[in-house]
Amino acid sequence: MSQKKLLFTPGPLSTSLTVKEAMLRDMGSRDDEFVNAVKQIRSELLTLAHVTKEDGYETVLVQGSGTFGVESVISSVVGKNDHLLILANGAYGDRIAKMAGIHQLNHQVVRFAEDEIVTAAATRELLNAHPEITHVACIHSETTTGLFNPIAEIGAVCRQFGKVFIVDAMSSFGGVEMNMKAMEIDFLVSSSNKCIEGVPGFAFAICKKSELEKAKGQARSLSLDLYEQWAGLEGNGQFRFTPPTLSLMAFRQAMQELKEEGGIAAREKRYKENKAVLDEGMSALGFKQYLRPEIQGHIISSFLYPEDPAFNFERFYELLNDRGFIIYPGKLGKANAFRIGNIGQIFPDDVRALVVAIDEVLKAEKVGTVVA
Ligand SMILES: *Cc1c(COP(=O)(O)O)cnc(C)c1O
């Protein structure tokens, strides 16, 4: 087998051996064991979001990557006469805007600088000025930069104005404690291969049932019909179309391992330790971060390229890859940066090893890291 690689990316992430081993048995999609696993996963996701069925919340699993889950929600819950406000400050907010355009939803996009958060005050102003808005969409951890938008504060404003609040919590759910009800979130979307540390294969939407029911008959696509997907799962416990069986078995194992680690609080603590080790190590090497620390989350960080013309990101990436470390390119509008994730089956010692490798690569390439 080829060399083990550690993924310092926003997903897919490094997973445990036992999560991978959970995929070694073929599983029929109508097998009782599988149907029960799906039921258990849907129920435990509610628990992770601190809500219950009795409270009026439901989990819908959607085949595909995270984007499929977001698109399922966006294209199903915003009705013909509704109006969606998209609060965007990065590539993932823009992606929702693109979906709204393709599905021809009534919508408006308000873009904030990618190094600034969306504020509750700005949301309030927009909702005051545009009474036609019925739904608001925002990203929690904007993976473009790594900033955290203040979702609880924005949610409180949405509640006050009676708007439906849709949150892409893809890269944060499972790595950040989130009480969906307290944060006034009506639809929260994440996926199998982010902080729960499963493998790619499906997305999930945790939904306020009273809002989910309104989506009946208004989807713009068959396969991404959120309401029908839910109705299928509630009806006979099965997916409407071929489910990612092995990914679901891996996810069930990943949820068990999350519990054994001590739940989301313990995982959040580990990710924060990873980040602290990374911050200290990178700063000692002379790297500067793109975001100011007050808005920087602990999921992923953006580091500015060194000013030295000897720095070449492709070379840097390849040489780290050769050493078994996968980092992530940047996607920024106004600065050259690369990203390093703190999430997945990586531990402070792995981060220390990464920092050592970065130091070696810079020395080998004779790059000075003093940034202006
Ligand atoms: C990873 C991610 C997504 C989904 O991306 P996929 O490539 O479709 O899995 C969506 N939003 C955010 C914020 C993400 O980090």
The ligand as an SDF file (V2000), in Angstrom:
LIG
                    3D

 15 15  0  0  0  0  0  0  0  0999 V2000
  -17.5030   21.5600    2.3460 C   0  0  0  0  0  0  0  0  0  0  0  0
  -18.5060   22.6550    2.3160 C   0  0  0  0  0  0  0  0  0  0  0  0
  -19.6670   22.5770    1.5100 C   0  0  0  0  0  0  0  0  0  0  0  0
  -19.9860   21.4000    0.6210 C   0  0  0  0  0  0  0  0  0  0  0  0
  -19.0560   21.1170   -0.2900 O   0  0  0  0  0  0  0  0  0  0  0  0
  -19.1000   19.7260   -1.0840 P   0  0  0  0  0  0  0  0  0  0  0  0
  -17.8710   19.7910   -1.9060 O   0  0  0  0  0  0  0  0  0  0  0  0
  -20.3430   19.7120   -1.8770 O   0  0  0  0  0  0  0  0  0  0  0  0
  -19.0950   18.6560   -0.0510 O   0  0  0  0  0  0  0  0  0  0  0  0
  -20.6020   23.5840    1.6090 C   0  0  0  0  0  0  0  0  0  0  0  0
  -20.4160   24.6410    2.4230 N   0  0  0  0  0  0  0  0  0  0  0  0
  -19.3290   24.7600    3.2000 C   0  0  0  0  0  0  0  0  0  0  0  0
  -19.2060   25.9420    4.0810 C   0  0  0  0  0  0  0  0  0  0  0  0
  -18.3360   23.7760    3.1600 C   0  0  0  0  0  0  0  0  0  0  0  0
  -17.2430   23.8980    3.9380 O   0  0  0  0  0  0  0  0  0  0  0  0
  1  2  1  0
  2  3  1  0
  2 14  2  0
  3  4  1  0
  3 10  2  0
  4  5  1  0
  5  6  1  0
  6  7  2  0
  6  8  1  0
  6  9  1  0
 10 11  1  0
 11 12  2  0
 12 13  1  0
 12 14  1  0
 14 15  1  0
M  END
$$$$
